[in-house]
Amino acid sequence: MEKPKLKHLKGTTTVGLACRDGVVFATDSRATMGYFVASKQARKVFKITDTIGATTAGGVADTQSLVNTLRAEAGYYLMREGIPIGVRASARLVANIVHAYSLFPYIANLLVGGTDASGPRLFFVDLDGALTEETMIATGSGSPVAYGVLETEFREGMSIEEASPIVIKAVRTAIKRDIATGNEITVAAINKRGYRELSPEEIKKLA
C-alpha cells in the first residue's frame, strides 16, 4: 500500500534547547486551517511528568491523543516500577506508537525533553516514528526562521536562564515571518526541581 502524502502539517513553531541544568521549550499559540486562524490560544507544550515535558506540532487531535497516551503510560510505569519513567523511554514510547501507525499516520511531530538520572535530554520524534537526540531543535512551518536565531545565539553548555531569551526570540522572529505562527508565546523550563511554565510577565521581561 502506498503511504499517504502528508499535506496537513503546515503550521506552528516549537523550539527546544538542552542546557547544562535542564531543558527549555518555547511555542506559539496559533492553530490554523489553511489561511484561517482557528484558535489564538492553542496549547502546544505539555507537562508529562514532574521532570518531563513535550511540545507538539501537527494535527490537534493527533497530538492531543499522543500526549494523553504518554501521560497515562508514564503514570502506569511509575505505579508498576516504583520509579519515574526516563526521558528517552518516554520519547521511545511515542516513537513506537507513531511508527506502528505509519500506514495511517499520526500527523504529528513531537519534542520530548526533561531531566533524569542521566541529566538533561531532548529528543525529536518525526512523522514516521524516527527518534533522534538533539541539543537544539525547532519544528513546524516557522522552524527555518527559528533556526536562524538558534544557530547564531545558542551555545552548548548554556544554562536555562541564559537560553530562555533565545527560545523566546526564535519564536518571536518566526511570528514575524511565518503566517501560520502567531499570537502568544509559551515557555516551559524543566530541571531536576520540576516542570515550570513562565508567566506572561516573565516572558515580557526576557523578550
N, C-alpha and C positions, 0 to 999 in steps of 0.2 A: 504494500500500500504506500502510495506516495505521501510524504509528510506534508501537511497543510502549510501554506505560506503564512508567516506571522506578520500581519499587517496592522495590528491594533495597538502595538506597543509604541506609542507616539509621544507621550507627554512626560513631564516632570523632570526634576533634577534632585538626586540624592548624592551625598558625599560622605565618605568615611575615612578617618585617619587613625592609624595605630601609633600611639605615642608611648613614651617610656613609662608612664604611670597609668595608662588606660587607653580607652578608645573614645573618639568624639564623632558624632554624626550630625549632619545638618540636611534638612529637606525644605522644599517649598510646600505650599498648601493648596495648589490649584489642581483640580481634576477637570479634564477636558474630554469632549466628544467631538473630534474633528476641530472645527473652529468655534465650537460652543463651549463656554465655561460652565461646566455642570455644577461645580462647587468651588467656593473660595476657602473652605475650611476642611479640606480633606486631610486626614491623618495618614502620615507615611513613615513615621518612626514609632516603634513599639517596644515596650518593656516585655521581655520574655521571662527572665528570672531576675533575681536581685542584682546579678552581675553580668547579664547578657541582654543585648538589645538587637533589634533588626530594623532595617529600612526596606521599603517596598517601592517598586516601580512596575506599572503594568495595569492589567485589568483589576478593578476594585474587588470584585467578588473572588477572583482567583487569589489575590494577595491576602485578603482577609481570611480566606479558608486556610491558607498555608500558615499564617500567623497563629490562628486558633489551634491548628493541629500541633504546631511546635510548642505552644504553651502547655497544651494538655499532655503531650509526651514528656516534656520537661518535668511536669508535676508528677507524672507516673514514675519516671526514673528516680526522682527523689524519694518517693514512698517505697519503691522496690529496693533500691540500693542503699538508701540512707545517706547519700551524698549528692550534692548538686551535679547536674549534667555539665560536661565541659563545653567550651566554645566550639571546638572542632566537631565534637559529637553532634551538637545542635545543628551546625551547618551541614554535616554529612547526612543527617536525617532529612532535612529539607531537600537536599540534592537528590537523594534516593527517591523521594516522592515525586519530584519533578521529572526525573528520568523515567520512572515507571509509567508515567502518563505521557510520554513523548509523542505517541501517535495521536493523542487527543490532548494537546499540550495545555499546561497552565501558562497563561500569558503573564509571566512574572519574572522579574529579576530581583534578587534579594541580597542585601548585605547583612551578614551576621557577625557581631563582634562583641567583645567584652573581655573580662579577665577571669583566669582560673589558676590552677597550680603552676601552669607553665608561663604565666604572665599575660600581658595584653595580646589579643589575637583578633584578626579581622579577615573574614572570608567573603568571597563573591560567589553566588550561585546563579548561573545563567539559565536561559530558556530551555536548554537541553539537559540540565542537571549537572553540568560540569562544575567542579568545585576548585577554586584557586585561593591560596592565601596571599593577601596583599598587605602592603603598608599604607598605600594611598589608592583610593578608588572612587570613581564617580559613575553613576548610571543615569539613564534617561536621555531625553532629547536635548537637554541643556548640558550634557556632560562634556562635549568638546570645548565649550566655553569655560566650564568649571575647571577643566584640566589646565587651561592656560594660566589660571591663578595658582592651582596646586603645584604644578611643575616649577613655577617661578619662586614660590614663597615657602613651601613646606620642606623641612629637612628632617631626616630620621633622627630620633633622639629628643625631639621637642616634647615638652610637657603638654597636658591637656590645656592648661591656661594659655600657653603660647600658641597652640594650634587652633583654639576656638575662634579667634578673629579671622583666621584664614578660611575655615569652612564657611563662616558667615559671608565673607567676601566672595567666595567661589559661587555660592548660591545666589547672592545678590547680583553678581555680574551676569549669571545665566538668566536671571529675571529680566535684565535689560535687553538681552539679545535673543531669547527664545520665547516665542509666543505661547507655548504650552507650559511654561514655567512662570509662576507668579504668586501674588498675594503675600501671605505671611511666611516667615522663616521659623522653623522649629529646630532647636539644638538639644541634643542629649549627650551627656558625658557619663561614662561608665568607668569606674575604678574599683579597687578592692573594697571600698566602703559602700559601693552600691551604684544604682542607676538613678540619675537625676536629670530632669529637663530644665533648661534655663528659662527664667521668666522673660516676658517681652521687654521689661526694663533692663534686665541684664544683657540681652541681645543688643538693644539700642546702644548701651554703653560700649560694647565691644565692636560695633559696626564701624 
